Amino acid sequence: MNKFTHVAAALKTACFCQQKRLKNHLGIKGKPTSRVMDQGIDTAVERYTRICETLKAHLPGDLDLKDAVACEIGCGDCFAAADMMLGLGARHVHLVEFQPLELSHEHLAAISRMSGKNGLPNRGEIVEDGNPPHLAAAKATYHQGLLEDTRIPEKVDLLYSFDVLEHVEDLDGFFSYCGEVVKPGGYMLHKFDLSGHGLFEDPMPPLDFQTFPKWLFDLIFPKYMRAVGNFADEFLTVMEKHGFTDFKTIPIRTAEPAYLDAVWPHLRPEAHTRSKENVSLLDLVVVSRRRED
């Protein structure tokens, strides 16, 4: 054991995840939760605004969303980014999310509060009032499931996500379908977080979770309950394999050099086949374009 191995956090996480996996196996449904809205509308609006600002800042300059079709992967309980795409001219947004749709009057209120604020093009078009509120059917479609198991009924001009790719278990299957559904010449825009999640998230140092052997990490964190632990280059390699090019990678947060040097000898073997620059990438945005056929 070393100072980068957090035994108590690992045991607590393993216990929680195994209980959850057993409940899922037995068909015991947990109490529905609104992942962001549970913290209140103010917190939700703050996070939704940050998501929209980040995505908008990195949209390709030559991307014209007028009458375009967009697809968001892993929207969770945030519909603000999709609403922004409508405000930028998209005619329809497909939302792909593993969890069931969560849409309440609180979500409607948050969307309404963002309309016309902070220099964003949001207009509150995506949600319609009702009992309960519902997505505007002509402008948005919700698909529950994993992207690789979903079939979007039309090609899309833009496919995007925010803090989702780190949870994708089947990168090859995921990006294979991206290559099918994104129009030739269309774009992907992904912001993702490769640091530890849950009990292994900041303020705990962000790469400590990468010190666990893969077999032990898989035991602690069952599939679909974790950040998988892939490194940045793995995403780019699979994107390119499935027809994407013109990569633009924007680092947002990197590991501190002194910390990286200290944790480096303890990282799992896969890290040592890569450069320190690659492993140091924690938060990043990747923009790519689908090759023309």
Buried (B, 14 or more C-beta within 10 A) or exposed (E): EEEBBBEEBBEBBBEBBBEBBEEBEEEEEEEEEBEBBEEEBEEBBBBBBEBBBBBBEBBBEEBEBEEBBBBBBBBBBBBBBBBBBBBBEBBBBBBBBBBEBBBBEBBBBBBEBBBEEEEBBBBBBBBBEEEEBBBBEEBBBBBEEBBBEBEBEEBBBBBBBBBBBBBBEBBEBBBBBBBEBBBEEBBBBBBBBBBBBBBBEEEBBBBBBBBBEEEBBBBBBBEBBBBBBBBBBBBBEBBBEBBBEEBEEEEBBBBEEEBBEBBBEBBBEBBEEBEEEBBBBBBBBBBBBBBEE
